[in-house]
Amino acid sequence: MNDVGSRESFAFSARVLGALFYYAPPSAQAAPLVTALTHRDGLQDWPLPDAQLRPLAEAFSQPADEPLFDAWQRLFIGPSALPAPPWGSVWLDRESVLFGDSTLALRQWMRDNGIVFEMSQNEPEDHIGTLLLLAAWLAETGRDAERDQLLAWHLLPWGPRFLSVLEENAEHPFYATLARLAQLTLADWQSTLLIPVAAKPLYR
């Protein structure tokens, strides 16, 4: 995952996934990506085998009764309880709280590595979208060791579980398919990691 082509493919997929999980569908960051994915050729450049991508490309284009923005609001913002909260500490901390010990560990790791990642509002840094965008930035700037540490220590221990629960409970074809695409992509990343994924207990 450290040659130029692999690094570019990683950064591309991480940035797309991060933007779609973090930003509202009508936003400048997400809207072009939503448009691309809801057309059947929207995954043609995705770095996964065609056999995995073909059913996803079809699923992304399925119509839905619920507007996409409403689904994003329901799944990631509230006000009702979120079926799959997108913050790592909710899964990694015994009390399932925001700004938990795992968030503090992420902050310490960022400080130790001189990483400054400004959040747009007062929220934890361990949002799935934020971590994916940070991973993309690390790849784009050639910081492969830090990218691998971020994945192995702070994303992959809980990300697959979050994505599985999201897929099961999304109740919207776009976000269920996005969760599936992300699961396959993270599994591909994990298969090429040079360091082991940290074994951490999950509390959801």
N, CA, C and O of each residue as an XYZ file, in Angstrom:
816
protein
N       0.832     -1.211      0.000
C       0.000      0.000      0.000
C       0.864      1.258      0.000
O       0.349      2.366      0.151
N       2.179      1.091     -0.169
C       3.066      2.241     -0.057
C       3.646      2.708     -1.385
O       4.348      3.719     -1.412
N       3.375      1.999     -2.509
C       3.821      2.526     -3.787
C       2.879      3.646     -4.221
O       1.790      3.803     -3.669
N       3.309      4.419     -5.213
C       2.571      5.631     -5.582
C       1.147      5.307     -6.015
O       0.205      5.966     -5.574
N       0.976      4.304     -6.872
C      -0.365      3.968     -7.339
C      -1.278      3.523     -6.223
O      -2.431      3.949     -6.152
N      -0.773      2.669     -5.347
C      -1.587      2.202     -4.224
C      -1.914      3.339     -3.275
O      -3.022      3.416     -2.745
N      -0.945      4.225     -3.060
C      -1.184      5.361     -2.170
C      -2.271      6.264     -2.736
O      -3.133      6.738     -1.995
N      -2.239      6.504     -4.030
C      -3.262      7.350     -4.657
C      -4.633      6.689     -4.587
O      -5.629      7.361     -4.322
N      -4.695      5.383     -4.822
C      -5.972      4.669     -4.745
C      -6.524      4.698     -3.330
O      -7.723      4.884     -3.123
N      -5.637      4.513     -2.355
C      -6.064      4.571     -0.960
C      -6.615      5.951     -0.633
O      -7.704      6.068     -0.071
N      -5.874      6.991     -0.979
C      -6.304      8.351     -0.651
C      -7.639      8.675     -1.308
O      -8.501      9.304     -0.694
N      -7.811      8.250     -2.548
C      -9.069      8.491     -3.257
C     -10.239      7.847     -2.525
O     -11.237      8.509     -2.242
N     -10.120      6.563     -2.219
C     -11.243      5.863     -1.592
C     -11.483      6.362     -0.175
O     -12.635      6.487      0.241
N     -10.428      6.650      0.576
C     -10.605      7.154      1.941
C     -11.265      8.522      1.943
O     -12.106      8.809      2.794
N     -10.887      9.364      0.996
C     -11.466     10.711      0.957
C     -12.941     10.660      0.551
O     -13.757     11.387      1.117
N     -13.287      9.829     -0.402
C     -14.691      9.705     -0.811
C     -15.538      9.174      0.341
O     -16.583      9.743      0.659
N     -15.095      8.096      0.961
C     -15.860      7.536      2.076
C     -15.966      8.529      3.230
O     -17.037      8.701      3.812
N     -14.856      9.176      3.555
C     -14.873     10.132      4.654
C     -15.842     11.268      4.419
O     -16.586     11.653      5.321
N     -15.839     11.809      3.214
C     -16.738     12.921      2.902
C     -18.195     12.489      2.966
O     -19.041     13.239      3.453
N     -18.500     11.291      2.482
C     -19.895     10.839      2.456
C     -20.424     10.517      3.849
O     -21.619     10.670      4.105
N     -19.559     10.076      4.746
C     -20.000      9.827      6.119
C     -20.074     11.113      6.937
O     -20.911     11.228      7.833
N     -19.216     12.069      6.643
C     -19.120     13.252      7.507
C     -20.032     14.393      7.062
O     -20.677     15.029      7.896
N     -20.092     14.656      5.764
C     -20.799     15.841      5.268
C     -22.222     15.500      4.826
O     -22.503     14.386      4.382
N     -23.102     16.477      4.958
C     -24.481     16.316      4.506
C     -24.517     16.112      2.989
O     -23.700     16.693      2.275
N     -25.443     15.304      2.490
C     -25.488     15.012      1.051
C     -25.554     16.240      0.146
O     -24.959     16.208     -0.931
N     -26.254     17.339      0.526
C     -26.284     18.493     -0.382
C     -25.034     19.369     -0.319
O     -24.922     20.327     -1.084
N     -24.093     19.063      0.573
C     -22.926     19.924      0.765
C     -22.016     19.897     -0.459
O     -22.077     18.984     -1.282
N     -21.177     20.916     -0.558
C     -20.236     20.987     -1.677
C     -19.276     19.803     -1.676
O     -18.835     19.354     -2.733
N     -18.957     19.300     -0.490
C     -18.018     18.182     -0.397
C     -18.650     16.857     -0.818
O     -17.981     16.013     -1.415
N     -19.937     16.671     -0.511
C     -20.564     15.365     -0.732
C     -21.430     15.284     -1.982
O     -21.532     14.218     -2.588
N     -22.050     16.384     -2.376
C     -23.033     16.329     -3.466
C     -22.477     15.731     -4.763
O     -23.146     14.889     -5.362
N     -21.273     16.131     -5.226
C     -20.765     15.521     -6.461
C     -20.517     14.022     -6.317
O     -20.659     13.272     -7.283
N     -20.150     13.588     -5.121
C     -19.898     12.166     -4.889
C     -21.200     11.375     -4.901
O     -21.258     10.268     -5.436
N     -22.243     11.949     -4.309
C     -23.559     11.305     -4.334
C     -24.031     11.152     -5.774
O     -24.523     10.093     -6.164
N     -23.882     12.208     -6.557
C     -24.290     12.162     -7.962
C     -23.539     11.072     -8.715
O     -24.131     10.328     -9.497
N     -22.239     10.981     -8.476
C     -21.435      9.974     -9.171
C     -21.852      8.560     -8.778
O     -21.992      7.692     -9.640
N     -22.049      8.324     -7.488
C     -22.343      6.967     -7.033
C     -23.739      6.502     -7.427
O     -23.965      5.303     -7.589
N     -24.664      7.418     -7.580
C     -26.020      7.015     -7.947
C     -26.177      6.821     -9.452
O     -27.272      6.514     -9.923
N     -25.100      6.997    -10.210
C     -25.060      6.578    -11.607
C     -24.290      5.262    -11.679
O     -23.348      5.060    -10.912
N     -24.665      4.393    -12.560
C     -24.184      3.010    -12.505
C     -22.691      2.878    -12.752
O     -22.108      1.849    -12.409
N     -22.055      3.883    -13.334
C     -20.616      3.790    -13.553
C     -19.834      4.529    -12.471
O     -18.645      4.798    -12.640
N     -20.488      4.855    -11.373
C     -19.847      5.668    -10.344
C     -18.731      4.977     -9.592
O     -17.940      5.640     -8.922
N     -18.648      3.651     -9.687
C     -17.605      2.911     -8.973
C     -16.524      2.381     -9.900
O     -15.720      1.545     -9.488
N     -16.488      2.842    -11.127
C     -15.574      2.240    -12.095
C     -14.106      2.436    -11.721
O     -13.261      1.642    -12.133
N     -13.787      3.478    -10.949
C     -12.400      3.714    -10.550
C     -12.103      3.231     -9.137
O     -11.010      3.465     -8.622
N     -13.061      2.560     -8.505
C     -12.853      2.137     -7.117
C     -11.867      0.973     -7.067
O     -11.985      0.040     -7.861
N     -10.904      1.005     -6.157
C      -9.848     -0.020     -6.140
C     -10.259     -1.328     -5.472
O      -9.643     -1.761     -4.498
N     -11.309     -1.950     -6.006
C     -11.753     -3.274     -5.579
C     -12.126     -4.078     -6.824
O     -12.353     -3.490     -7.881
N     -12.196     -5.402     -6.725
C     -12.540     -6.227     -7.894
C     -13.946     -5.926     -8.418
O     -14.857     -5.614     -7.651
N     -14.100     -6.026     -9.728
C     -15.391     -5.750    -10.362
C     -16.502     -6.631     -9.798
O     -17.641     -6.182     -9.665
N     -16.183     -7.871     -9.470
C     -17.208     -8.783     -8.959
C     -17.814     -8.272     -7.657
O     -18.988     -8.521     -7.384
N     -17.036     -7.568     -6.860
C     -17.556     -6.979     -5.629
C     -18.316     -5.689     -5.903
O     -19.273     -5.363     -5.201
N     -17.892     -4.964     -6.913
C     -18.445     -3.630     -7.152
C     -19.745     -3.641     -7.942
O     -20.582     -2.759     -7.750
N     -19.935     -4.616     -8.826
C     -21.119     -4.599     -9.689
C     -22.429     -4.562     -8.904
O     -23.278     -3.721     -9.201
N     -22.631     -5.435     -7.916
C     -23.903     -5.351     -7.172
C     -24.036     -4.065     -6.368
O     -25.149     -3.588     -6.145
N     -22.928     -3.503     -5.935
C     -22.994     -2.249     -5.186
C     -23.384     -1.095     -6.097
O     -24.166     -0.228     -5.704
N     -22.846     -1.079     -7.305
C     -23.186     -0.010     -8.245
C     -24.681     -0.015     -8.535
O     -25.302      1.043     -8.642
N     -25.254     -1.204     -8.662
C     -26.696     -1.294     -8.897
C     -27.478     -0.863     -7.659
O     -28.496     -0.180     -7.773
N     -27.009     -1.257     -6.486
C     -27.715     -0.919     -5.247
C     -27.712      0.585     -4.983
O     -28.702      1.130     -4.494
N     -26.609      1.256     -5.302
C     -26.540      2.704     -5.099
C     -27.611      3.443     -5.898
O     -28.070      4.508     -5.484
N     -28.004      2.889     -7.026
C     -28.950      3.580     -7.910
C     -30.406      3.268     -7.593
O     -31.302      3.759     -8.280
N     -30.658      2.461     -6.566
C     -32.037      2.102     -6.228
C     -32.786      3.305     -5.658
O     -32.214      4.072     -4.884
N     -34.051      3.483     -6.025
C     -34.833      4.603     -5.482
C     -35.172      4.366     -4.016
O     -35.172      3.232     -3.538
N     -35.461      5.454     -3.316
C     -35.816      5.369     -1.900
C     -36.952      6.332     -1.607
O     -37.035      7.406     -2.203
N     -37.823      5.948     -0.691
C     -38.916      6.829     -0.288
C     -38.411      7.992      0.562
O     -38.924      9.107      0.460
N     -37.416      7.736      1.393
C     -36.885      8.766      2.287
C     -35.846      9.611      1.556
O     -34.922      9.052      0.964
N     -35.968     10.946      1.578
C     -34.932     11.788      0.966
C     -33.564     11.506      1.583
O     -33.467     11.182      2.767
N     -32.518     11.628      0.784
C     -31.181     11.267      1.245
C     -30.735     12.126      2.422
O     -30.112     11.620      3.356
N     -31.045     13.415      2.387
C     -30.650     14.277      3.506
C     -31.333     13.836      4.792
O     -30.713     13.835      5.855
N     -32.604     13.462      4.703
C     -33.322     13.006      5.894
C     -32.685     11.736      6.456
O     -32.589     11.568      7.671
N     -32.254     10.852      5.570
C     -31.592      9.624      6.029
C     -30.272      9.948      6.714
O     -29.961      9.381      7.762
N     -29.501     10.847      6.135
C     -28.228     11.254      6.755
C     -28.468     11.857      8.132
O     -27.759     11.546      9.089
N     -29.472     12.722      8.223
C     -29.805     13.350      9.503
C     -30.209     12.283     10.530
O     -29.776     12.326     11.681
N     -31.026     11.346     10.110
C     -31.504     10.299     11.023
C     -30.370      9.392     11.487
O     -30.343      8.979     12.646
N     -29.441      9.082     10.600
C     -28.394      8.118     10.910
C     -27.200      8.717     11.640
O     -26.544      8.032     12.425
N     -26.909     10.008     11.382
C     -25.651     10.562     11.883
C     -25.804     11.779     12.789
O     -24.843     12.172     13.450
N     -26.988     12.381     12.836
C     -27.164     13.613     13.607
C     -28.191     13.446     14.725
O     -27.905     13.808     15.866
N     -29.345     12.923     14.441
C     -30.429     12.819     15.416
C     -31.614     13.667     14.964
O     -31.703     14.014     13.786
N     -32.534     14.011     15.882
C     -32.417     13.965     17.348
C     -32.680     12.604     17.982
O     -32.350     12.408     19.151
N     -33.255     11.672     17.260
C     -33.510     10.358     17.853
C     -32.194      9.605     18.043
O     -31.165      9.984     17.484
N     -32.241      8.542     18.834
C     -31.047      7.730     19.065
C     -30.509      7.194     17.741
O     -31.273      6.737     16.891
N     -29.199      7.254     17.574
C     -28.579      6.808     16.328
C     -28.412      5.290     16.360
O     -27.910      4.749     17.346
N     -28.824      4.596     15.300
C     -28.691      3.137     15.296
C     -27.242      2.670     15.296
O     -26.932      1.599     15.818
N     -26.358      3.468     14.714
C     -24.929      3.137     14.677
C     -24.148      4.439     14.852
O     -23.784      5.067     13.858
N     -23.885      4.856     16.082
C     -23.179      6.125     16.303
C     -21.812      6.115     15.621
O     -21.082      5.130     15.728
N     -21.451      7.201     14.916
C     -20.244      7.189     14.096
C     -18.958      7.563     14.817
O     -17.963      7.880     14.165
N     -18.951      7.533     16.155
C     -17.755      7.903     16.926
C     -17.142      6.668     17.575
O     -17.848      5.838     18.148
N     -15.833      6.560     17.478
C     -15.149      5.385     17.979
C     -15.358      5.114     19.448
O     -15.512      3.960     19.849
N     -15.365      6.167     20.269
C     -15.441      5.948     21.717
C     -16.765      5.314     22.138
O     -16.829      4.659     23.178
N     -17.817      5.500     21.347
C     -19.099      4.873     21.680
C     -18.981      3.347     21.620
O     -19.692      2.637     22.331
N     -18.092      2.854     20.779
C     -17.903      1.414     20.616
C     -16.773      0.884     21.502
O     -16.808     -0.267     21.938
N     -15.773      1.730     21.765
C     -14.561      1.266     22.437
C     -14.553      1.503     23.938
O     -13.779      0.868     24.654
N     -15.395      2.400     24.428
C     -15.405      2.722     25.854
C     -16.546      1.986     26.555
O     -17.660      1.909     26.035
N     -16.262      1.459     27.717
C     -17.248      0.661     28.450
C     -18.550      1.424     28.665
O     -19.633      0.842     28.613
N     -18.439      2.749     28.912
C     -19.627      3.562     29.161
C     -20.293      4.043     27.879
O     -21.347      4.677     27.933
N     -19.691      3.751     26.719
C     -20.234      4.162     25.415
C     -20.499      5.665     25.367
O     -21.588      6.103     24.997
N     -19.491      6.446     25.744
C     -19.640      7.897     25.819
C     -18.826      8.575     24.727
O     -17.882      7.999     24.185
N     -19.211      9.821     24.412
C     -18.387     10.659     23.554
C     -17.219     11.204     24.361
O     -17.302     11.325     25.583
N     -16.126     11.532     23.669
C     -14.921     12.062     24.317
C     -14.411     11.099     25.397
O     -13.952     11.538     26.451
N     -14.490      9.798     25.136
C     -14.030      8.804     26.094
C     -12.524      8.600     26.028
O     -11.808      9.345     25.359
N     -12.054      7.566     26.743
C     -10.617      7.318     26.818
C     -10.005      7.064     25.447
O      -8.872      7.473     25.190
N     -10.739      6.397     24.568
C     -10.187      6.128     23.238
C     -10.019      7.413     22.435
O      -9.092      7.525     21.633
N     -10.908      8.385     22.643
C     -10.749      9.687     21.989
C      -9.509     10.389     22.514
O      -8.751     10.976     21.743
N      -9.299     10.332     23.824
C      -8.118     10.953     24.419
C      -6.842     10.284     23.912
O      -5.835     10.957     23.695
N      -6.877      8.969     23.724
C      -5.714      8.264     23.183
C      -5.434      8.701     21.749
O      -4.276      8.853     21.360
N      -6.486      8.901     20.968
C      -6.316      9.403     19.604
C      -5.701     10.793     19.621
O      -4.786     11.074     18.848
N      -6.191     11.662     20.490
C      -5.636     13.013     20.587
C      -4.155     12.974     20.951
O      -3.348     13.711     20.384
N      -3.804     12.106     21.902
C      -2.399     12.004     22.299
C      -1.545     11.518     21.136
O      -0.442     12.021     20.919
N      -2.050     10.544     20.391
C      -1.317     10.055     19.222
C      -1.130     11.175     18.202
O      -0.053     11.301     17.618
N      -2.153     11.980     17.983
C      -2.041     13.090     17.045
C      -0.996     14.091     17.526
O      -0.185     14.567     16.732
N      -1.007     14.412     18.811
C      -0.001     15.339     19.351
C       1.402     14.768     19.193
O       2.324     15.477     18.789
N       1.563     13.493     19.508
C       2.882     12.862     19.418
C       3.430     12.900     17.998
O       4.645     12.917     17.797
N       2.540     12.913     17.018
C       2.962     12.892     15.616
C       2.838     14.247     14.931
O       2.980     14.350     13.713
N       2.571     15.288     15.723
C       2.489     16.636     15.159
C       1.354     16.822     14.181
O       1.477     17.585     13.223
N       0.242     16.130     14.412
C      -0.905     16.199     13.510
C      -1.933     17.163     14.083
O      -2.426     16.968     15.194
N      -2.247     18.188     13.330
C      -3.274     19.151     13.724
C      -4.423     19.006     12.743
O      -4.262     19.232     11.543
N      -5.576     18.631     13.257
C      -6.742     18.395     12.401
C      -7.894     19.167     12.999
O      -8.512     18.725     13.968
N      -8.183     20.318     12.425
C      -9.197     21.201     12.989
C     -10.597     20.662     12.707
O     -10.945     20.377     11.561
N     -11.390     20.527     13.760
C     -12.779     20.126     13.606
C     -13.630     21.362     13.353
O     -13.352     22.438     13.885
N     -14.668     21.202     12.538
C     -15.510     22.346     12.185
C     -16.417     22.752     13.329
O     -16.956     23.859     13.322
N     -16.598     21.886     14.304
C     -17.425     22.207     15.454
C     -16.914     21.403     16.640
O     -16.024     20.565     16.495
N     -17.476     21.660     17.802
C     -16.997     21.003     19.018
C     -17.491     19.565     19.065
O     -18.521     19.272     19.673
N     -16.759     18.681     18.429
C     -17.138     17.275     18.403
C     -15.882     16.420     18.493
O     -14.785     16.911     18.227
N     -16.021     15.153     18.861
C     -14.847     14.283     18.982
C     -14.143     14.082     17.643
O     -14.765     14.111     16.581
N     -12.836     13.879     17.723
C     -12.051     13.649     16.514
C     -12.223     12.241     15.958
O     -11.777     11.961     14.845
N     -12.865     11.346     16.717
C     -12.933      9.949     16.291
C     -14.202      9.614     15.513
O     -14.646      8.466     15.519
N     -14.782     10.596     14.852
C     -15.885     10.344     13.917
C     -15.339      9.528     12.744
O     -14.231      9.787     12.275
N     -16.099      8.559     12.274
C     -15.640      7.702     11.183
C     -15.227      8.514      9.962
O     -14.230      8.200      9.312
N     -15.998      9.566      9.647
C     -15.659     10.390      8.497
C     -14.374     11.157      8.701
O     -13.565     11.268      7.780
N     -14.172     11.691      9.903
C     -12.951     12.429     10.208
C     -11.727     11.528     10.096
O     -10.716     11.922      9.514
N     -11.811     10.328     10.645
C     -10.672      9.415     10.601
C     -10.338      9.012      9.168
O      -9.165      8.884      8.818
N     -11.347      8.814      8.348
C     -11.099      8.475      6.946
C     -10.460      9.639      6.201
O      -9.543      9.440      5.405
N     -10.939     10.849      6.455
C     -10.343     12.022      5.811
C      -8.908     12.230      6.281
O      -8.043     12.606      5.490
N      -8.654     11.989      7.563
C      -7.294     12.104      8.080
C      -6.391     11.047      7.454
O      -5.244     11.335      7.110
N      -6.899      9.830      7.304
C      -6.116      8.778      6.660
C      -5.779      9.150      5.219
O      -4.667      8.898      4.755
N      -6.735      9.746      4.513
C      -6.477     10.194      3.142
C      -5.380     11.245      3.115
O      -4.480     11.188      2.277
N      -5.452     12.199      4.027
C      -4.441     13.266      4.081
C      -3.060     12.696      4.381
O      -2.074     13.111      3.772
N      -2.980     11.756      5.311
C      -1.688     11.146      5.627
C      -1.118     10.428      4.408
O       0.086     10.491      4.158
N      -1.973      9.750      3.652
C      -1.501      9.075      2.444
C      -1.036     10.082      1.403
O       0.000      9.894      0.766
N      -1.802     11.146      1.235
C      -1.464     12.159      0.228
C      -0.154     12.867      0.544
O       0.538     13.326     -0.364
N       0.185     12.957      1.810
C       1.422     13.640      2.210
C       2.567     12.667      2.452
O       3.614     13.058      2.969
N       2.381     11.409      2.083
C       3.461     10.433      2.161
C       3.783      9.935      3.551
O       4.860      9.384      3.780
N       2.864     10.122      4.482
C       3.114      9.691      5.863
C       2.520      8.292      6.064
O       1.532      8.104      6.775
N       3.159      7.330      5.415
C       2.609      5.977      5.389
C       2.607      5.323      6.768
O       1.652      4.629      7.116
N       3.652      5.530      7.552
C       3.712      4.906      8.876
C       2.579      5.409      9.762
O       1.928      4.625     10.452
N       2.345      6.728      9.739
C       1.267      7.288     10.556
C      -0.101      6.838     10.051
O      -1.005      6.578     10.846
N      -0.251      6.746      8.733
C      -1.520      6.254      8.192
C      -1.795      4.836      8.679
O      -2.909      4.526      9.100
N      -0.786      3.979      8.623
C      -0.972      2.598      9.063
C      -1.279      2.530     10.556
O      -2.100      1.717     10.981
N      -0.630      3.372     11.351
C      -0.919      3.410     12.788
C      -2.354      3.869     13.038
O      -3.055      3.301     13.875
N      -2.782      4.890     12.317
C      -4.156      5.377     12.475
C      -5.155      4.265     12.178
O      -6.120      4.070     12.918
N      -4.918      3.549     11.103
C      -5.817      2.455     10.753
C      -5.783      1.356     11.808
O      -6.830      0.926     12.292
N      -4.599      0.905     12.161
C      -4.456     -0.267     13.023
C      -4.848      0.003     14.467
O      -5.337     -0.895     15.152
N      -4.641      1.226     14.937
C      -4.871      1.525     16.347
C      -6.187      2.257     16.610
O      -6.776      2.118     17.682
N      -6.646      3.037     15.628
C      -7.752      3.948     15.933
C      -8.981      3.797     15.030
O     -10.030      4.357     15.350
N      -8.894      3.072     13.933
C     -10.051      2.916     13.040
C     -10.490      1.462     12.893
O     -11.657      1.140     13.117
N      -9.572      0.596     12.522
C      -9.953     -0.790     12.251
C     -10.411     -1.573     13.486
O     -11.163     -2.534     13.325
N     -10.002     -1.219     14.703
C     -10.534     -1.971     15.851
C     -12.052     -1.879     16.008
O     -12.668     -2.798     16.547
N     -12.664     -0.783     15.545
C     -14.114     -0.630     15.717
C     -14.856     -0.362     14.416
O     -16.064     -0.591     14.350
N     -14.181      0.110     13.392
C     -14.847      0.505     12.156
C     -15.678     -0.591     11.510
O     -16.822     -0.332     11.136
N     -15.153     -1.814     11.360
C     -15.966     -2.865     10.736
C     -17.252     -3.172     11.499
O     -18.289     -3.423     10.886
N     -17.194     -3.155     12.817
C     -18.410     -3.399     13.602
C     -19.424     -2.280     13.387
O     -20.607     -2.546     13.176
N     -18.967     -1.034     13.437
C     -19.850      0.101     13.168
C     -20.510     -0.043     11.800
O     -21.720      0.140     11.670
N     -19.726     -0.366     10.794
C     -20.252     -0.446      9.433
C     -21.246     -1.586      9.280
O     -22.232     -1.454      8.555
N     -21.001     -2.697      9.952
C     -21.938     -3.814      9.907
C     -23.281     -3.433     10.522
O     -24.335     -3.738      9.964
N     -23.238     -2.766     11.674
C     -24.480     -2.340     12.325
C     -25.190     -1.287     11.477
O     -26.417     -1.297     11.368
N     -24.420     -0.381     10.880
C     -25.021      0.638     10.023
C     -25.709     -0.004      8.826
O     -26.836      0.362      8.491
N     -25.051     -0.948      8.184
C     -25.659     -1.610      7.025
C     -26.974     -2.284      7.411
O     -27.953     -2.207      6.670
N     -26.999     -2.942      8.564
C     -28.193     -3.662      8.999
C     -29.344     -2.729      9.362
O     -30.509     -3.110      9.248
N     -29.026     -1.510      9.798
C     -30.050     -0.618     10.340
C     -30.267      0.657      9.536
O     -31.034      1.523      9.956
N     -29.604      0.789      8.386
C     -29.685      2.046      7.636
C     -31.098      2.338      7.138
O     -31.541      3.486      7.172
N     -31.800      1.317      6.679
C     -33.149      1.480      6.135
C     -33.186      2.500      4.999
O     -34.182      3.197      4.801
N     -32.091      2.572      4.267
C     -32.012      3.424      3.074
C     -30.970      2.800      2.148
O     -29.867      2.487      2.594
N     -31.299      2.611      0.861
C     -30.373      1.892     -0.019
C     -29.016      2.561     -0.164
O     -28.002      1.872     -0.278
N     -28.973      3.898     -0.162
C     -27.687      4.565     -0.363
C     -26.756      4.300      0.811
O     -25.608      3.902      0.609
N     -27.231      4.512      2.032
C     -26.335      4.377      3.182
C     -26.068      2.917      3.541
O     -24.999      2.605      4.067
N     -27.005      2.022      3.272
C     -26.718      0.599      3.452
C     -25.617      0.158      2.487
O     -24.726     -0.605      2.861
N     -25.683      0.637      1.254
C     -24.672      0.280      0.258
C     -23.344      0.952      0.567
O     -22.288      0.344      0.395
N     -23.384      2.202      1.021
C     -22.151      2.887      1.411
C     -21.454      2.124      2.537
O     -20.233      1.970      2.523
N     -22.229      1.651      3.505
C     -21.642      0.882      4.601
C     -20.999     -0.402      4.082
O     -19.924     -0.788      4.539
N     -21.654     -1.059      3.130
C     -21.088     -2.286      2.564
C     -19.816     -1.988      1.783
O     -18.831     -2.715      1.908
N     -19.827     -0.938      0.988
C     -18.629     -0.547      0.242
C     -17.482     -0.256      1.199
O     -16.348     -0.669      0.958
N     -17.773      0.447      2.276
C     -16.732      0.773      3.252
C     -16.202     -0.485      3.936
O     -15.002     -0.591      4.191
N     -17.087     -1.440      4.235
C     -16.622     -2.694      4.843
C     -15.634     -3.410      3.930
O     -14.580     -3.857      4.383
N     -15.964     -3.520      2.665
C     -15.081     -4.197      1.716
C     -13.767     -3.447      1.557
O     -12.707     -4.061      1.434
N     -13.839     -2.124      1.559
C     -12.640     -1.308      1.386
C     -11.727     -1.420      2.598
O     -10.516     -1.580      2.447
N     -12.293     -1.337      3.795
C     -11.475     -1.472      5.003
C     -10.852     -2.865      5.104
O      -9.712     -3.005      5.546
N     -11.590     -3.886      4.699
C     -11.030     -5.240      4.712
C      -9.848     -5.342      3.758
O      -8.860     -6.011      4.060
N      -9.946     -4.684      2.609
C      -8.841     -4.674      1.657
C      -7.637     -3.947      2.246
O      -6.506     -4.416      2.118
N      -7.871     -2.812      2.886
C      -6.761     -2.099      3.534
C      -6.100     -2.980      4.585
O      -4.874     -3.075      4.647
N      -6.917     -3.622      5.409
C      -6.367     -4.431      6.495
C      -5.502     -5.565      5.953
O      -4.510     -5.940      6.578
N      -5.869     -6.109      4.800
C      -5.116     -7.228      4.232
C      -3.717     -6.821      3.797
O      -2.851     -7.680      3.627
N      -3.479     -5.522      3.615
C      -2.167     -5.056      3.166
C      -1.384     -4.341      4.260
O      -0.258     -3.902      4.028
N      -1.969     -4.219      5.455
C      -1.278     -3.529      6.546
C      -0.036     -4.308      6.971
O      -0.038     -5.539      7.000
N       1.017     -3.572      7.299
C       2.250     -4.196      7.755
C       2.306     -4.321      9.271
O       3.216     -4.956      9.804
N       1.352     -3.729      9.969
C       1.308     -3.836     11.426
C      -0.040     -4.432     11.824
O      -1.037     -4.207     11.137
N      -0.088     -5.188     12.922
C      -1.346     -5.841     13.310
C      -2.366     -4.842     13.833
O      -2.014     -3.826     14.433
N      -3.618     -5.144     13.597
C      -4.701     -4.321     14.132
C      -4.808     -4.575     15.634
O      -4.803     -5.722     16.083
N      -4.905     -3.498     16.398
C      -4.999     -3.620     17.850
C      -6.265     -4.376     18.237
O      -7.348     -4.106     17.717
N      -6.116     -5.317     19.148
C      -7.263     -6.078     19.652
C      -7.880     -5.316     20.814
O      -7.311     -5.275     21.905
N      -9.035     -4.716     20.587
C      -9.698     -3.922     21.615
C     -11.113     -4.449     21.818
O     -11.793     -4.766     20.842
N     -11.571     -4.551     23.059
C     -12.953     -4.987     23.287
C     -13.945     -3.954     22.789
O     -13.701     -2.750     22.874
N     -15.068     -4.434     22.268
C     -16.140     -3.559     21.801
C     -17.324     -3.696     22.747
O     -17.617     -4.782     23.246
N     -17.992     -2.589     22.982
C     -19.070     -2.555     23.969
C     -20.435     -2.293     23.346
O     -21.389     -1.970     24.054
N     -20.534     -2.431     22.028
C     -21.820     -2.341     21.338
C     -21.855     -3.418     20.268
O     -22.846     -3.541     19.548
